[in-house]
Amino acid sequence: KSRNPLDFSMQGSMFNTWKPMWVVLLEDGIEFYKRKSDNSPKGMIPLKGSTINSPCQDFGKRMFVFKLTAAKQQDHFFQASYLEERDAWVRDIKKAIQCIDGGQRFARKSTRKSIRLPETINLSALYLSMKDPEKGIKELKLEKDKKVFNHCFTGTAVIDWLVSSNSIRNRKEGLMLASSLLNEGYLQPAGDTSKAAAEGLSDTPFLDLSDAYYYFPDSGFFCEGNSSDDDVVLKEEFRGMIVKQGCLLKQGHRRKNWKVRKFVLREDPAYLHYYDPAGGEDPLGAIHLRGCVVTAVEDMPDSKKYDVENNLFEIITASEVHYYLQAASSAERTEWIKAIQSVARTGK
């Protein structure tokens, strides 16, 4: 099974509005769950005889949508959080359909097997070594195309480090190892050059180039325009280390509707930024957490019953602004509350 959360809709069937669902790709179908923790799916879409259309332009204001048309000509619409996620799902679903048509068994290959990475290499341990303040890769401020990339490093620097640390025998082997680190999320691309390669527009996902930039996912990376009018206070919000990130439902302050947002929690300074999961490097808003109160909420009087899933929590800032959020499960809600409480106590 391959599980990933997607913003999901079934047009003209069980759902006629967009709802976040937990989606599972099987050998012969797609199961969808109301919550990640549910044992039984809400339904299943058989893949035999199905066709897939991507990108799907049926929804003008929604990005990264693809359409799966079942054998009975019933359309099912999926929205991913970002381009790479949509393309990966479309690729795997197409492969599963082809395997069914050809009488073969569908199975996703792990990154380790697909690039023939030696089993003795521990990517997690290697990642910690790369981040070592004394002996690891140095994080720099780099400029390119009138943008300043903070807390990042070049692709060449990564390969140089792998060679000097005796992790690899040559630079070609280093490309394989760095690509694996990238595919497993230990490295993130920064800038158009490295992002294009990661999306499959180059011979290798990782680039051994001095103008291809990368960063550690839990670093204080942020990108800024190279302008003298930049807001220094805004920059300060992004200097904190990322301690947690993921998708939550957020209630709007005006219309009181719920939308999926990607949240990034930083400490010192303590901020919770939220983004449109469909893309964009700039946050839609920021919550200053210093001195805030965060608690679990069981019910909301101004919300319709079907809008909430009993995994609510509330953040009340020091300036008494209220934010209502929903997690996918009770356990996930607890994780977020504990993380926010910790950052609010220690971060400035």
Backbone torsions as a table, in degrees:
resi	resn	phi	psi	omega
1	LYS	NA	146.9	177.7
2	SER	-125.8	111.2	-174.7
3	ARG	-106.1	138.6	173.7
4	ASN	-156.8	139.5	177.9
5	PRO	-77.4	135.6	176.0
6	LEU	-134.9	149.8	169.7
7	ASP	-75.6	120.6	-160.9
8	PHE	-128.7	142.1	174.7
9	SER	-143.0	142.7	172.0
10	MET	-117.5	105.1	-174.7
11	GLN	-73.3	124.5	175.7
12	GLY	73.9	15.9	179.9
13	SER	-127.7	-124.3	-177.2
14	MET	-65.7	-36.2	-180.0
15	PHE	-122.2	141.9	170.6
16	ASN	-120.8	11.8	172.8
17	THR	-129.9	162.0	-179.8
18	TRP	-75.2	128.9	178.7
19	LYS	-135.9	138.8	175.6
20	PRO	-70.3	128.8	-179.1
21	MET	-131.3	159.7	174.2
22	TRP	-100.3	118.6	-169.6
23	VAL	-110.1	137.4	-179.2
24	VAL	-124.0	124.4	176.8
25	LEU	-93.5	118.1	178.0
26	LEU	-101.9	-178.6	177.7
27	GLU	-65.8	-34.7	-172.8
28	ASP	-123.6	7.5	-178.0
29	GLY	-174.3	179.7	177.4
30	ILE	-122.2	122.1	174.5
31	GLU	-98.0	147.1	176.2
32	PHE	-132.4	137.6	-175.4
33	TYR	-117.8	148.0	176.6
34	LYS	-68.5	-38.3	178.0
35	ARG	-134.8	155.4	178.8
36	LYS	-60.3	-34.3	-174.8
37	SER	-82.4	-8.5	-177.7
38	ASP	-66.2	141.4	177.9
39	ASN	-86.3	-28.2	-177.7
40	SER	-113.9	134.7	-180.0
41	PRO	-74.5	156.2	174.4
42	LYS	-75.3	-23.9	-179.9
43	GLY	-177.2	177.6	-177.5
44	MET	-146.1	136.1	178.9
45	ILE	-108.5	113.0	177.7
46	PRO	-67.0	140.0	-178.8
47	LEU	-91.4	-18.7	-179.3
48	LYS	-62.5	123.2	-179.7
49	GLY	81.2	3.7	-178.7
50	SER	-85.6	157.6	174.0
51	THR	-128.2	154.6	-177.3
52	ILE	-126.1	140.7	-178.2
53	ASN	-126.8	118.1	179.6
54	SER	-148.9	133.7	-1.2
55	PRO	-75.4	151.9	179.2
56	CYS	-101.0	125.3	-176.1
57	GLN	-102.1	16.2	-177.3
58	ASP	-67.9	-21.8	-178.5
59	PHE	-121.9	101.1	-172.1
60	GLY	-59.1	-36.0	-175.0
61	LYS	-94.7	0.0	-179.7
62	ARG	-108.8	129.0	-179.8
63	MET	-97.1	160.3	173.1
64	PHE	59.7	40.0	178.4
65	VAL	-97.6	139.8	169.0
66	PHE	-131.4	155.3	-175.2
67	LYS	-117.3	131.9	175.3
68	LEU	-112.7	118.3	179.1
69	THR	-103.4	116.3	-177.7
70	ALA	-74.1	171.3	-176.5
71	ALA	-59.1	-30.0	-179.6
72	LYS	-88.2	18.5	177.6
73	GLN	63.0	31.8	175.4
74	GLN	-99.3	127.9	-176.2
75	ASP	-91.4	137.5	176.5
76	HIS	-128.0	129.5	-175.1
77	PHE	-110.8	136.1	178.9
78	PHE	-124.6	140.7	172.9
79	GLN	-121.9	121.8	177.0
80	ALA	-87.4	169.4	-178.2
81	SER	-81.1	-27.1	-178.6
82	TYR	-156.3	169.6	-171.9
83	LEU	-59.0	-46.7	-176.9
84	GLU	-62.2	-37.9	-180.0
85	GLU	-66.3	-44.5	178.6
86	ARG	-60.4	-48.0	-177.4
87	ASP	-63.6	-36.4	178.9
88	ALA	-66.2	-42.0	178.6
89	TRP	-65.4	-44.7	179.8
90	VAL	-61.0	-42.1	179.7
91	ARG	-62.3	-44.8	-178.6
92	ASP	-70.0	-38.3	179.2
93	ILE	-66.7	-42.4	176.9
94	LYS	-59.0	-42.6	-179.8
95	LYS	-64.7	-40.3	179.0
96	ALA	-62.6	-41.2	178.8
97	ILE	-65.2	-41.6	178.2
98	GLN	-63.2	-39.2	178.4
99	CYS	-64.2	-39.5	178.0
100	ILE	-63.1	-46.6	-179.3
101	ASP	-63.2	-33.3	-177.8
102	GLY	-94.7	4.8	179.2
103	GLY	70.7	24.6	180.0
104	GLN	-105.2	169.3	179.4
105	ARG	-99.0	129.1	-179.2
106	PHE	-87.7	132.9	175.1
107	ALA	-152.4	128.9	177.4
108	ARG	-72.5	137.9	176.5
109	LYS	-87.3	138.7	176.2
110	SER	-72.8	158.7	177.9
111	THR	-59.6	-40.2	-177.5
112	ARG	-59.3	-44.5	-178.8
113	LYS	-74.7	-36.2	-174.3
114	SER	-68.0	-25.5	177.9
115	ILE	-114.0	14.8	176.6
116	ARG	54.7	48.3	179.1
117	LEU	-77.7	131.7	179.6
118	PRO	-56.3	138.5	-177.8
119	GLU	-66.5	-18.6	-178.0
120	THR	-76.5	-14.1	-178.2
121	ILE	-82.0	124.5	177.8
122	ASN	-100.8	104.7	-175.2
123	LEU	-63.7	-37.9	-179.9
124	SER	-63.2	-44.8	179.2
125	ALA	-66.6	-39.0	178.8
126	LEU	-63.5	-40.0	178.9
127	TYR	-60.7	-43.0	179.1
128	LEU	-64.0	-37.9	177.8
129	SER	-66.5	-38.9	179.1
130	MET	-64.7	-28.1	-178.0
131	LYS	-91.8	-0.8	-178.9
132	ASP	-57.3	126.7	-176.1
133	PRO	-59.6	-31.0	-176.5
134	GLU	-93.5	-46.1	-171.9
135	LYS	-110.3	0.4	-177.1
136	GLY	-87.8	-166.8	179.1
137	ILE	-76.7	131.4	-177.7
138	LYS	-78.5	128.1	176.8
139	GLU	-85.3	132.9	-172.4
140	LEU	-127.1	170.7	169.4
141	LYS	-103.8	114.6	-175.0
142	LEU	-119.1	145.5	-178.3
143	GLU	-116.4	138.2	177.7
144	LYS	-162.6	136.7	176.9
145	ASP	52.3	45.5	177.5
146	LYS	62.2	23.3	175.4
147	LYS	-123.9	150.3	177.1
148	VAL	-113.5	123.3	-179.5
149	PHE	-105.1	115.9	-176.9
150	ASN	-98.1	144.0	178.2
151	HIS	59.8	50.2	177.9
152	CYS	-137.8	-176.9	-176.4
153	PHE	-155.9	166.8	-176.3
154	THR	-90.3	161.2	175.1
155	GLY	-62.8	-36.8	177.4
156	THR	-62.0	-39.6	179.8
157	ALA	-63.2	-36.0	178.9
158	VAL	-65.1	-48.5	-179.1
159	ILE	-65.1	-41.4	177.2
160	ASP	-56.9	-43.4	-178.8
161	TRP	-66.0	-43.5	179.6
162	LEU	-61.3	-37.7	177.9
163	VAL	-68.3	-47.6	-176.6
164	SER	-66.7	-26.5	-179.5
165	SER	-90.1	4.5	179.5
166	ASN	62.7	26.0	177.1
167	SER	-77.9	-21.8	-178.0
168	ILE	-138.7	165.3	-180.0
169	ARG	-95.1	-27.1	-178.7
170	ASN	-154.9	172.5	-174.8
171	ARG	-70.0	-30.5	176.9
172	LYS	-63.4	-42.4	176.9
173	GLU	-66.3	-33.9	177.4
174	GLY	-63.2	-36.8	176.9
175	LEU	-62.3	-39.8	177.9
176	MET	-63.2	-45.6	-177.6
177	LEU	-68.2	-43.0	178.8
178	ALA	-64.9	-37.5	177.2
179	SER	-62.8	-38.1	177.4
180	SER	-65.8	-43.3	176.8
181	LEU	-60.3	-38.7	178.8
182	LEU	-67.8	-46.3	-178.1
183	ASN	-66.0	-30.1	-179.3
184	GLU	-89.0	-0.3	174.6
185	GLY	89.8	5.8	178.4
186	TYR	-76.3	-22.3	173.8
187	LEU	-125.9	149.2	178.7
188	GLN	-125.9	140.7	178.3
189	PRO	-77.5	142.8	177.2
190	ALA	-128.9	122.8	-178.7
191	GLY	97.0	161.1	-173.0
192	ASP	-64.3	-37.8	-175.4
193	THR	-63.1	-52.4	-178.1
194	SER	-71.4	-32.6	179.0
195	LYS	-67.4	-39.7	179.1
196	ALA	-63.0	-40.7	178.4
197	ALA	-65.4	-41.9	-180.0
198	ALA	-64.1	-26.0	179.5
199	GLU	-86.6	3.6	175.5
200	GLY	94.7	13.8	-178.5
201	LEU	-92.7	13.3	177.7
202	SER	-136.6	171.9	-179.3
203	ASP	-65.6	-31.1	179.2
204	THR	-130.3	148.0	178.8
205	PRO	-63.6	-31.9	-179.3
206	PHE	-108.0	143.8	-176.7
207	LEU	-114.9	127.8	175.2
208	ASP	-87.9	67.2	-175.9
209	LEU	-132.7	151.7	179.9
210	SER	-79.4	-14.2	177.7
211	ASP	-108.2	13.5	172.4
212	ALA	-104.0	118.7	-172.1
213	TYR	-105.3	147.5	179.3
214	TYR	-141.6	164.2	177.6
215	TYR	-150.9	161.6	175.4
216	PHE	-80.2	137.5	-174.5
217	PRO	-63.7	-25.8	-179.2
218	ASP	-105.4	22.1	176.8
219	SER	-89.1	-175.2	178.1
220	GLY	-94.1	32.6	-175.9
221	PHE	-58.8	137.0	168.0
222	PHE	-157.1	152.6	-178.1
223	CYS	-112.9	140.1	-179.5
224	GLU	-137.9	150.5	174.7
225	GLY	-71.8	142.4	-177.1
226	ASN	-82.6	76.0	-176.6
227	SER	-133.7	144.1	179.9
228	SER	-71.4	-13.9	-178.7
229	ASP	-93.9	8.6	-179.3
230	ASP	-60.1	145.3	-179.5
231	ASP	-80.7	109.7	-176.4
232	VAL	-64.5	-35.5	179.6
233	VAL	-64.5	-40.5	179.5
234	LEU	-62.8	-41.6	178.9
235	LYS	-59.6	-38.9	-176.7
236	GLU	-59.9	-32.6	-179.5
237	GLU	-59.7	-29.2	-172.6
238	PHE	-97.1	4.2	-176.9
239	ARG	-81.0	-17.1	-178.6
240	GLY	-71.5	154.0	178.0
241	MET	-74.3	138.1	177.8
242	ILE	-74.1	125.5	-179.7
243	VAL	-109.7	-19.6	178.9
244	LYS	-164.4	145.8	174.9
245	GLN	-152.8	154.0	-179.1
246	GLY	166.0	176.7	-177.6
247	CYS	-94.6	137.1	175.6
248	LEU	-137.0	162.6	170.3
249	LEU	-90.0	135.5	179.6
250	LYS	-123.1	136.1	177.3
251	GLN	-86.7	132.8	177.5
252	GLY	-70.0	149.9	-178.1
253	HIS	-76.0	-27.8	-175.9
254	ARG	-98.0	-58.8	-174.4
255	ARG	-84.9	-11.6	177.9
256	LYS	62.4	20.9	176.4
257	ASN	-91.4	162.6	-176.3
258	TRP	-105.1	135.3	177.9
259	LYS	-136.0	146.7	177.1
260	VAL	-74.2	129.5	178.1
261	ARG	-132.7	145.6	172.8
262	LYS	-88.7	126.4	-177.8
263	PHE	-110.8	139.4	177.2
264	VAL	-126.3	118.5	-177.6
265	LEU	-99.3	124.7	179.6
266	ARG	-121.8	149.9	176.6
267	GLU	-117.2	149.2	175.4
268	ASP	53.0	70.1	6.0
269	PRO	-82.6	154.7	-174.1
270	ALA	-85.2	105.2	179.8
271	TYR	-137.4	147.4	171.7
272	LEU	-119.0	105.7	178.5
273	HIS	-94.5	144.8	176.3
274	TYR	-127.3	143.3	-170.7
275	TYR	-128.1	160.0	168.5
276	ASP	-72.5	119.4	-177.6
277	PRO	-64.7	-14.7	179.2
278	ALA	-76.3	-8.1	176.0
279	GLY	135.2	174.2	-179.2
280	GLY	107.2	130.8	-177.7
281	GLU	-83.6	-19.8	-177.7
282	ASP	-89.2	134.9	179.8
283	PRO	-71.7	152.2	174.8
284	LEU	-77.4	-23.4	179.8
285	GLY	-173.2	171.2	-178.9
286	ALA	-140.5	141.6	177.4
287	ILE	-115.8	115.2	177.0
288	HIS	-78.2	120.4	-168.8
289	LEU	-96.0	-10.0	-178.8
290	ARG	-59.1	119.6	178.8
291	GLY	78.4	12.5	-179.2
292	CYS	-80.9	167.5	174.3
293	VAL	-120.8	130.3	178.9
294	VAL	-127.9	128.8	-176.8
295	THR	-142.8	155.6	173.8
296	ALA	-73.4	144.0	-179.8
297	VAL	-126.3	133.0	-177.3
298	GLU	-93.4	-22.0	-177.4
299	ASP	-158.7	155.7	177.5
300	MET	-128.9	121.7	-174.8
301	PRO	-65.9	-28.1	-176.0
302	ASP	-98.7	14.7	178.0
303	SER	-112.2	141.8	175.0
304	LYS	-68.3	149.6	-172.7
305	LYS	-57.6	-38.1	-176.5
306	TYR	-77.7	-6.4	-179.0
307	ASP	-81.0	-22.8	-173.3
308	VAL	-117.1	149.9	-174.7
309	GLU	-120.4	19.4	176.4
310	ASN	65.8	22.4	172.9
311	ASN	-121.1	39.9	-175.4
312	LEU	-83.4	150.0	165.0
313	PHE	-147.1	159.1	-173.0
314	GLU	-125.0	138.2	173.3
315	ILE	-113.1	124.9	174.9
316	ILE	-113.9	114.1	-176.1
317	THR	-75.8	170.7	178.8
318	ALA	-62.1	-26.2	177.6
319	SER	-91.6	13.3	174.3
320	GLU	64.5	37.0	170.4
321	VAL	-94.0	132.0	-176.6
322	HIS	-100.4	131.9	175.4
323	TYR	-123.9	129.5	178.0
324	TYR	-110.4	128.6	-176.6
325	LEU	-130.1	153.8	177.0
326	GLN	-124.3	133.4	173.9
327	ALA	-98.4	168.0	-178.4
328	ALA	-76.0	-23.1	-178.5
329	SER	-151.1	166.4	178.2
330	SER	-63.4	-39.3	-179.8
331	ALA	-65.4	-40.2	179.1
332	GLU	-66.7	-37.9	176.6
333	ARG	-60.3	-44.4	179.4
334	THR	-61.2	-41.5	178.8
335	GLU	-60.5	-45.2	-179.5
336	TRP	-65.9	-42.6	-179.5
337	ILE	-61.4	-45.8	-179.6
338	LYS	-63.6	-42.3	-179.2
339	ALA	-65.1	-42.8	179.9
340	ILE	-67.5	-40.9	178.0
341	GLN	-61.0	-42.0	180.0
342	SER	-63.8	-45.6	-179.8
343	VAL	-66.4	-39.3	-178.7
344	ALA	-64.3	-31.1	-179.3
345	ARG	-78.3	-37.3	-171.2
346	THR	-101.7	-27.2	-176.2
347	GLY	-81.6	154.1	-179.6
348	LYS	-87.6	NA	NA
